[in-house]
Amino acid sequence: MTAIARACNYHIWVLRHIRRLIPVDVAKTLACSIVGARLDYCNALLNNGASNKNIAVLQRLQNSLARVVLREPRFAHATAMLQSLHW
């Protein structure tokens, strides 16, 4: 789980640096294909009894990814962003 979270954080960091150069739809596609695929993989593994700590890590990663895609501030509330992205 730690290695996957580290990889997701790296890809979110890279996306954050190129985000201003690409439109929202491209950012959303990149986010879903690179980071979203890893998160889906974790969800599939964790369905058989995940700890609350692991679920919280995945939720924080998804929230961070939504903020990067929509170019929102770091401490913006993520619920509305996740709904607008249909995540």
Secondary structure, DSSP 4 states (H G I P E B T S, - for coil): -HHHHHHHHHHHHHHHHHGGGS-HHHHHHHIIIIIIHHHHHHHHHHTTS--HHHHHHHHHHHHHHHHHHHT--TTS-SHHHHHHHT-
